[in-house]
């Protein structure tokens, strides 16, 4: 994967930028609502912008802010953010083999993992194109920080984020990602299973755990890989 | 202000570590077949869970509301027209519209 010529890499970076652009634009809306709600939790506009710039993890940022708004401690907010971010563990494990270089370089490349880019970079065979990942994340980063600036500075003008439906933007964003993944029957089965696992855990587990636990639904893949191995052996 | 610094700093460190673990542990390895089979199914599992927990729940209880309808309408746009931007805009507009009339 790394033997590619520089022109080819630049092309894939550009492809990544193009593929990430719609998600970057959608992310502006989500980030705008973050900029507004962050101030409700006592963050200054500057703090909200800095948080988006260095944390750059939408659902974790929303979770931390929600916990603070509900009167939770900073420790509880950080724990909530960590749990919501825990889905990046399986994503990072998945993409790890596709990232070259020493441990530090791989750790830094891993920082570019965000939901949409991870899906865009997937080649569908278990490997990932890291240049598509970098390109699509770059454009989403700009949208995320830019949207936060808008929300943080224009929050008073925009009013209540729920009244203008901004709380529906984030789940809709993930639904658009999900729909791209439902090409075959097995994916649809796993999606239904993942949703059921998560919903069953919502009333009993802390935030973030239901989504992490839903990754277990992907173990359905073990069944088909075992079958493929048997087929290969009998030939 | 100092609590903002603590919150942002801790969230940044935690996010960095979580995103680094997989790449550091597994960088440059060959993939066994079972690993690949599971990896390609992670996306539908995780994204479905994110949608379900955000659109069909409110904190720690299951709840259906205007946002649920808005997200469903957005999903229809994403499915028919393959448009992410159309999806999120329709979701917000439908949700806001329902709240305005209820």
Interface residues (C-beta under 8 A of the other chain):
Chain A: X22 X23 X25 X26 X29 X30 X42 X43 X44 X47 X50 X51 X54 X55 X56 X57 X59 X60 X61 X64 X68 X74 X77 X78 X81 X82 X85 X86 X87 X88 X89 X90 X91 X92 X93 X94 X95 X96 X97 X99 X100 X101 X103 X106 X107 X109 X110 X111 X113 X115 X118 X119 X122 X124 X125 X126 X127 X162 X163 X164 X165 X166 X167 X168 X169 X170 X171 X172 X173 X174 X175 X176 X177 X178 X179 X180 X181 X182 X186 X187 X188 X190 X191 X192 X193 X194 X195 X197 X198 X199 X202 X203 X207 X210 X211 X213 X214 X215 X216 X217 X218 X219 X220 X221 X222 X224 X225 X226 X228 X229
Chain B: X1 X3 X4 X6 X7 X8 X10 X11 X12 X14 X15 X16 X18 X19 X20 X21 X22 X23 X24 X25 X26 X27 X28 X29 X30 X31 X33 X34 X35 X36 X37 X38 X39 X40 X41 X42 X43 X44 X45 X46 X47 X48 X49 X50 X51 X52 X53 X54 X55 X56 X57 X59 X60 X61 X62 X66 X67 X70 X71 X74 X75 X78 X79 X82 X83 X84 X85 X87 X88 X89 X90 X91 X92 X93 X94 X95 X96 X97 X99 X100
